[in-house]
Amino acid sequence: MKAIAVAVTAGLMLGGCASQSQQTTANPADPWEPFNRRVFAFNDALDRYALKPVAQGYDTITPDPVQTGVGNFFTNLGEIRTITNSVLQWKWTNAGVASKRFLINSTLGLGGLLDPATELGWTAREEDFGQTLATWGVGEGPFVVLPVFGGRTLRHAGGMPADWYTDPMTYVEDDAVRYGARGLELVNYRASVLDEEALIRGDRYSFLRDTYLQQRRYEVNDGELGADPFASDDFEFDDSDFAE
């Protein structure tokens, strides 16, 4: 469920934190930029006039320990998605660690409100079906901004339905409880990133898009960066331009 809240919040922030100035240099990963910026403007209004004010009020009246507990609870539910996708990617160690985290946090952690697993040093990489598709050889595809859900790669967007099926809240039959829980997670997460808006510089749309793409590729590659040409034996330095 955390992935859904992050997707929605990141998408709304992609609008809510952004100016509408056009990027001067086209990004090859964003061939649909004119369309994306129009959806971006819709998300802008939704965040500015609805989600952000609610998150600010929530942040003001809700103690930090309560916010942390709410975040822990939904992160714990997200371990189910990580376990499932780790297995689909044959990442057995990560699946095992995520399983231990879910077990210990669901019991000793009072249903996930506390996070004793992290205190024990048990940390797992979050995995979703978009990452699974990457492991199976599906290409990244263009960047696209979805209404409400915001910026995604096409591959990441394609994995979202499968992620919903691994979200325990999907199976809560009471609509009021299900939608209330989703709303709480979204507002809690939005409140947690209020201060991060000050880090955005320049053309906000481009900044957030490029940051998302960099972070997404980092996640897909399990934290491994691309090869550094300056660290390769194939890179040759020609100092003739410096000769007197």
Disulfide bonds with the S-S distance in Angstrom:
none
